[in-house]
Amino acid sequence: MRCRKCPQRAVLGMPRHNTAFCGPCLTEFVRTQVQKAIKAQSMFAPEDRILVAVSGGKDSLTLWEILLKLGYRADALYVDLGIPGYSDRSHEKVERFARDVAEACGSKLMIHTVEEDAGAGIKELANLIKRPTCSACGTIKRYQFNRVAWENKYDVMATGHNLDDEAARLLGNVLQWQEEYLQKQSPTLPASVEGFAKKVKPLYRMTEREIAAYAVVNRIDYLVEECPMAKGAKMLVYKDALNRLEAESPGTKHRFYWGFLEKQKKVGESSVSMTDTDQTMLLPCETCGQPTTAGTCSFCRMMARAKTSTR
C-alpha cells in the first residue's frame, strides 16, 4: 500500500477518508487536523497558556507533543492515582516525556498525588466511600485539573479525548437520554462562570487508531496497557459497539459525532457550557471555594466521607 500523497510506503490506511499515509505525511495530516480543530472551535490563541491533562497514555502525550510542535505554550498536569504498578509505569512515561521532549520547549510538568492529598490511593478511597473506582477517579481528576488550571491562571485546559471517546460518550448519553449532558457535550466548554477553567478537546477529529499510529511514527513512548480499574466500564461496551459498526461502514463514528455537532450548532448550543439556570445555582464551595450547586462540592464531600470512614 502506497501513501496517497507521495511515493513512500504507507504506514496507516484510513478507510473513513479512503486514503493512506506514510509516516511524514501522517504526521502532517494529524497536526493539520488538530490545528483545524483549534480554529473551528475557537479553542485558544497562540499567546494563550494551555494546561494539558496527561495520563501517560498515547492520547494525552500525543496532544502535548503536537501542541508543542505547533508552537503553543503548553504545560501539563499529571494526577498520580496510586494504582499499584500501573501508576508507577504511567508516572514514569510522563516524567520521561517531560524530560526528553517538553523541557526543551520550555514546558513544565506538574504532579498531584492522590495518596498525599487523600491519605489513600484511588482504589482504597473508592472502597472507603463505597463508590465505583471510575466514578471516584473522575471526580478527583476533574476537580484537580480545574483547580490547578484556575489557580495558576491558565487560559484553557486541554484533554486528550479523541473521536472514539466522544462518539462513545455521545452514544451512552443518547441511549439514556441524558439531555443535560447532551447539551454540554462539545469539544469546547467556555469558562462561563468564575472558578471554572475553559476546557477543550483538540483531538476530537482523530480516531484512537490514528493517534496510536502518530505516536509510534513520532517515537512517543507511552503506556500501552489500559487502566486496570476500567474493566467492565460501560464506555468500553459503547466503544466496542461503535468499532463493530465502523468495521462494517467506515466513517460511522465520524458521521455520528460530527453530525451531532452540526445539529447542535444549528440550534445555537455549540458554545453553551451550562444553562442560565445552572449558572444562577452555582455558589462557591464552603470548603474549597470551587463552583458547586450545593453548599459543598462533590470532591470535598467525597474527601469528608473518606476521612470519616478511616476513624
Sequence and secondary structure as in RCSB ss.txt:
>XXXX:A:sequence
MRCRKCPQRAVLGMPRHNTAFCGPCLTEFVRTQVQKAIKAQSMFAPEDRILVAVSGGKDSLTLWEILLKLGYRAD
ALYVDLGIPGYSDRSHEKVERFARDVAEACGSKLMIHTVEEDAGAGIKELANLIKRPTCSACGTIKRYQFNRVAW
ENKYDVMATGHNLDDEAARLLGNVLQWQEEYLQKQSPTLPASVEGFAKKVKPLYRMTEREIAAYAVVNRIDYLVE
ECPMAKGAKMLVYKDALNRLEAESPGTKHRFYWGFLEKQKKVGESSVSMTDTDQTMLLPCETCGQPTTAGTCSFC
RMMARAKTSTR
>XXXX:A:secstr
 B SSSSSB SEEEGGGTEEE HHHHHHHHHHHHHHHHHHTT   TTSEEEEEE SSHHHHHHHHHHHHTT EEE
EEEEE   TTHHHHHHHHHHHHIIIIIGGGT  EEEEEHHHHHSS HHHHHHHHT  HHHHHHHHHHHHHHHHHH
HTT SEEE    HHHHHHHHHHHHHTT HHHHHH SSEE   STT   EE TTTTS HHHHHHHHHHTT     S
  GGGTT HHHHHHHHHHHHHHHSTTHHHHHHHHHHHHHHHTT TT SS HHHHHH EE TTT  EESSSS HHH
HHHHHHHHHT 
